Amino acid sequence: MNNSLDLPGRPEDTRVVVAMSGGVDSSVVAALMKHQGYEVIGVTLQLYDHGAAVSKAKSCCAGVDIHDARRAAETIGIPHYVLDYESRFKEAVMDRFADSYIAGETPIPCVSCNQTVKFTDLLTTAKDLGADVLATGHYVRSAPLGNKRALYRPADLDRDQSYFLFATTQEQLDFLRFPLGGMPKSKVRALAAEFGLSVAGKPDSQDICFVPNGDYAEVIRKLRPNAAEPGDIVHMDGRVLGRHEGIIHFTIGQRRGIGVATGDPLYVVRLDADERRVIVGPRTALATKTILLRELNWIGDQPLDEGEEIPLYAKVRSTRPPAPATLRMLGGKAFVDLASGETGVAPGQACVFFDSDDETARVLGGGWIHKTERSGAWTIDSASASAA
């Protein structure tokens, strides 16, 4: 058994496809694999019209990044291919992002990209190239557990990307490798310099590669020209406080920039897409006790049977730590009861499961937040109703 990638056979007899974004992390992965004697092929995805859509230097998969990936591959001495995934990326990630915002949600396109383009389409391409594994520069760890692989938080928790990989299936996880999971970022940059890579000092990319200057609304307007329809700003008690220029400009938990004042601090507590209403109220109205999930992905060991209640730790925002929770399966639906409740939990975000709250926690899967409930004790029937 080869200890580096947990694969049988010699490195020179093992083909590794590396997803190269043009950044320091994936470039170091390619260099490491080559240095360890593997047969390495670099693949870079062109995901959007990098000339017209995005010009910001810190975005990934744009023109400069493709050039950097190609240059890194030349330095390392490996073959490198650029694949045109623009139409697939627009369909699976950008369009879904826009539609989710229009529906009053707060989407995470990086998860959708990993879920579809990278870990489905690219993984298939890697297998077509005869690869034994697909390696990426994500900061997570995976390790053998019985006859399968398990996913864990990385050694460098400041770089933890496990939240964004909750949708990775068991079949995908068994084929993927994450060589940087046991390293701090400082070590990765030092290796980049040691390998003579020109990207050693390159800044990290921003999370959402196709949103220039962080202007979500502008991107949505380009994708869906009729998306920004005006409507009312309504207090929870029924008072109409003002007008807005489109719910795409608001997110759950937002306080600044609402455009109305009552003397007390107001927060966006719900977005009613059907009626084009922005519902506002006090901070206490942001409390969430129970979450209804959709598109559940489970990579834990325990089967999810009807009526099953599984204690675990849930993370409802990428910046928050895992907190005690219970996963319930009722009527074919997945509910998560948060032991202490959370504020600002938004539909469209992810709820990710872990087996503990420490740095060695294993990822058990997760799902997309569909609806939230303040009181807890949500039933099957109430899951079909609109949640406040």
C-alpha angles and dihedrals in degrees: 000000000000107000098208099063100010091244131136120244134033122313091241089059092049123088116210123188111203121203101226116195095175093255130117096258100056091038090056090048090055092046092047093051091049091046090052090055103257124143100249131196120185120214126188124189121218099211106176144359094289093186097055105023104043134013101164112124094221096059120102128233093024124128097277090049093053088052091049092049091050091048092049091051090052091050092049092044101236133129114262132198131191114209123199106231097155098120093043092048092050092050099042101034117013097041091044090050092053095045091049092053091047088053090057096259133128104229131198106217093183089067091048090050093052091043096052119011101031106031098031110030099028091042089055090049090051090054090048087056089056095252122166091205142002112230125199138181096243118136100238133100130232128187139172115275112180108308095341141047127259129209123231140177113268130254090250103060091183086069097038110150098171091110090063094050100053091113093060107123124222091250091053093044091054090057098041129085129193108196095178096057094100097046136082117235091248090061091050092053090047090053090049090056091044091053091049095243115165091217093063091112098031114132118249116263122252116253100247106050099188098049108088115206091357092281101146094169093057092053091048091050090054092049096039109023094188095047100103103072118163123241146152131300103219131189117227088249090062101260116139104226102178148308133286134200097232138329089245086080093062138068133189111272094023115146107166123068098020091130101224135084134199101169093263125080111269129202133190103254101170141005116216104200096179093057094029090236129150107209115207134185145138123313091257088066089065093069114119124194103166132031130198111212133203130198092024116200115195123187097162124113100242115085116242102234127174110278092016118145115197122188112219143133121271131202114200099178130033091237096050127084121244111272132195114278143149126235113214127190112206128161091348091304129115118229127182120203111201110215095214100019126239134234128230097018106166132200110247093039122103132255108206125195128221133176093229141001098243131098094267095054119146119228111237098183130259144203145236116278106246103170138353134215127201101204103047122218090094115182131207091255094051090051088071093054127078111273123220 
